[in-house]
């Protein structure tokens, strides 16, 4: 593991590391923000999963989250969104292949060797963080768009592993929308049962742990009707009796300006669960 | 004037406009953040001048300043750093030509036709802002690196025009350091008297208005010794009796992580003078 960026930020350190991921079989970057409190104590960790086209850089440069993490004493960990490198297969378009791992473990060729972001985020990365940084085992997870899908599905599939979960503009029903159908067909094949295991509105139906879901969605989001459809999550949670706070935020779009505007509230939400 | 970006942000709007600049003789972009208060009243304006290689985008995507502007009811205006377009001359290297206007009015060919960022920032842009937005004539100015140089020199050269001024990691003595010497030789020629009229440590010597200077400088800044040399500003202000708050910030480098960490304090400083 090599530290490739190290920058003072809100009294702590915004770092970026490169390591060889055994799960993904490639070199990967991830970002870690260490709040000032981490100099003296183990701190809880909020994992942030980014959306399509992002790397580990987008969240750390644009969201302004470090201020709130420093206030609450929370470590922020932001992985990349897919395996990387010349040996990793890719596809035309921004919504499949590199930058579009969709937080699943692919089962289909040529994707299945490297595209295992689910296991990377759930197992390999937390083990690395908890072994090498002043991190406690108190974990929370959040993300945006494809990463909101990742955060919600990962929390629902791993009861007890995360103390809290939230999402911005998540893809809540990938099995039903163009982004998800394209990615799942490629990564998981045509078996719709496999798709359901990575679909928030499907997972809510059988969730044993009723971890409350916090979701913010801009009502001026350009992908609202075609790709996001938060009403499907609302209906699924209502039907299953799963606790959901879904906030439609007036005027906001799909950009990091929306995330920056609301990330403080999400981090406060996670801090209440984590500390 | 055409609005090319319009995004909800902290209860206000982060917009970007394109217009034809008569002063620069080209199409220019500038960013305007309108805080929530601007929906109901005229608000004071903080002009932000960015550093080498930047456009109007860097500050609005990376500094996290909108949160504080929304708290204090301040409009943020961030111009580009040079004239733009195919007709505008450029040079090899990131520190001359496009992205490196240095906030001077060039007098030398081929630069003098377009490279007039001083007059653009002092006259044309504020006139446009005050005529077309809910802006009062209460102005403040700040900036980073080359833009810190711009903010300090523009405030010192225009007594009464700005209520407050601050800078991050400014080039305080461009006549004495490589970045400044290269740019001033090209834009202003070899007449050192012309250089002194755009040099903070020179301008402080004869400033009639003792506008206090607030300067933050990271002590891990990679350009500290070669290009920035804040000790020259400290000595000049002490010698001239000019009020200066120069804060060496431990561990911080030249990046936007430094700006993000301290911009809240700068905006509070400007708010005290503006409102």
Interface residues (C-beta under 8 A of the other chain):
Chain A: X7 X8 X9 X10 X11 X14 X61 X62 X64 X66 X67 X218 X220 X249 X250 X251 X252 X253 X255 X256 X257 X258 X260 X261 X264
Chain B: X7 X8 X9 X10 X11 X14 X61 X62 X64 X66 X67 X218 X220 X249 X250 X251 X252 X253 X255 X256 X257 X258 X260 X261 X264
